[in-house]
Amino acid sequence: MADTTAIRHAERAWIELNLSHLKHNVAELRRVMAPGCELMAVLKAEAYGHGMLPVADALCEMGVTSYAVATIDEGIVLREHGIKEEILILGYTDPRRAIELHNYSLSQTVFDLSYAEALAAEGKAISVHIAIDSGMHRLGIAAEDVDAVALLFTKEPLAVHGIFSHLCVSDSDDEEDIAYTKKQLSAFSALLDALVSRGITLPKVHIQNSYGLLNYTDYPCDYARIGISLYGVDSEHGLYRKANVDLKPVLSLRSKVIQLRSLPKGEPVGYGRAFITERDSRIAVLPIGYADGLPRTLSGGKGQVLLNGKRAPIIGRVCMDQVIVDVTDIPDVVAGTVATLIGTDGNETIAAEDMAEACGTITNDLLSRLGRRLIVETIR
Ligand SMILES: *Cc1c(COP(=O)(O)O)cnc(C)c1O
């Protein structure tokens, strides 16, 4: 077997994907789904920065039969890779690309009558899922507008294969937020009942995202559209999670020391001379920067990395392709020492939630920006 460790270390920076954690998460999430509910794996934005294709392959092996992406091009990449299962595009596709939707058998979200009419006017048989606005007020037809929704079932050659909505505060245990989510769920249910009473056979129904599933497990659906929980992290620390699931982080982000330097007290480091050594120091350069998805907002001492199981602060400003850390207190660091930016090294861990908190965002944002220049190595 190839020494994948050596391969990884030949890179400047890399993502390590733990596929057994991914599989564990799928099993955990399936365990709490209501009977009849299936996992729709959300693979948009390179599977939240993890790498869409290796994640898709692992999920296929687990018998996942339904996928969601944000754009038609993400869907085409999955099809050309050989994914034969249902692929739903959650976002906008220009109606002029109807032929591709048809040829690649991609399901398209339709969010209002005029969009559906423009798509139907292209004359291609296309599978669609109707987006319903149950209270988030982003995409979708108002749940109260039964006439418009019913009309969509007649827009040949479109074929309605699904109807769905999206929850906007399902990750909160604030009383008013819980009441709001319940209102969204009942508005959606009322619409479904109204369609049935008009003689419409319901297509696939779905409304839960990760926190929708974890906190409103019992709502009956055909699919739960799961993104962030698949990847084993919370959007941020301390979110409401009612279902008792054990999720394990799938991604680690690593790089390595390429240069070390000793500096006397009082020397500047990096752009803008933003950091001045406060003591005689030893500093190390890692070849990973904001163009790799390491947020520039980790500058100014907000971020840390792990080296030989110890924490080293990021000093100065994160550059496009490099970052500099203070290793004065970790004397055994040498050129080639592996640096962990997200993940575990020895007894220390920097969780994606920790890094997201340090730069004032959520893990969904942080992770989905990783990638373009990083290689993805899978471990099983
Ligand atoms: C991104 C997205 C999801 C997945 O959300 P998570 O909170 O990451 O599980 C589900 N549904 C829609 C419509 C989305 O855009």
The ligand as an SDF file (V2000), in Angstrom:
LIG
                    3D

 15 15  0  0  0  0  0  0  0  0999 V2000
  -27.5250   24.3240    2.3940 C   0  0  0  0  0  0  0  0  0  0  0  0
  -28.9220   23.8640    2.5140 C   0  0  0  0  0  0  0  0  0  0  0  0
  -29.2500   22.7670    3.3400 C   0  0  0  0  0  0  0  0  0  0  0  0
  -28.2590   22.1030    4.2550 C   0  0  0  0  0  0  0  0  0  0  0  0
  -28.2360   22.8150    5.4630 O   0  0  0  0  0  0  0  0  0  0  0  0
  -27.4010   22.3370    6.7420 P   0  0  0  0  0  0  0  0  0  0  0  0
  -27.8380   23.2600    7.8190 O   0  0  0  0  0  0  0  0  0  0  0  0
  -25.9610   22.4770    6.3990 O   0  0  0  0  0  0  0  0  0  0  0  0
  -27.7700   20.9270    7.0160 O   0  0  0  0  0  0  0  0  0  0  0  0
  -30.5600   22.3190    3.3250 C   0  0  0  0  0  0  0  0  0  0  0  0
  -31.5000   22.9290    2.5620 N   0  0  0  0  0  0  0  0  0  0  0  0
  -31.2340   23.9970    1.7920 C   0  0  0  0  0  0  0  0  0  0  0  0
  -32.3160   24.6220    0.9980 C   0  0  0  0  0  0  0  0  0  0  0  0
  -29.9400   24.5130    1.7490 C   0  0  0  0  0  0  0  0  0  0  0  0
  -29.6910   25.5860    0.9970 O   0  0  0  0  0  0  0  0  0  0  0  0
  1  2  1  0
  2  3  1  0
  2 14  2  0
  3  4  1  0
  3 10  2  0
  4  5  1  0
  5  6  1  0
  6  7  2  0
  6  8  1  0
  6  9  1  0
 10 11  1  0
 11 12  2  0
 12 13  1  0
 12 14  1  0
 14 15  1  0
M  END
$$$$
